[in-house]
Amino acid sequence: MSKFLCNCGHVMNITEGWSKYEFSLIPESQIEVIAEQLDDGILTNSNQFYELIDKDNITVYRCSECKRIYLKNELRNFESYIPESLLDRKE
C-alpha cells in the first residue's frame, strides 16, 4: 500500500520509510516491558526493540488535513475516527 485516501479526500503518501502520517499505538504495559528489557541489557540491538514495539501495536494513520485517525483492526481493515471539533462544524 503506497497511498491512503482519507474520507476528506486528502491522499496520504505512505511509501516513505517513516511516513509523517503513520503512527503506532502501543499499550502502556508493552512500553513497560520494553523499558525493563532496556534497563536489564536484554535488548542488544534495534531489531529486538522493533520486534517488541510491533508485538502488540496498532497501526494508526492520521490525516494532516482533517485530523481523522484510522486504526487497523483485527481484520486488517481500517476504522476511521473523526475529532468532535469537526463534528461540531457539520451541525
Buried (B, 14 or more C-beta within 10 A) or exposed (E): EEEBEBEEEBEBEBEEEEEEBBBEEBEEEBEEBBEEBEEEEEBEEEEBBEEBBEEEBEBBBBBEEBBBBBBBEEEEEBEBEBEEEEEEEEE
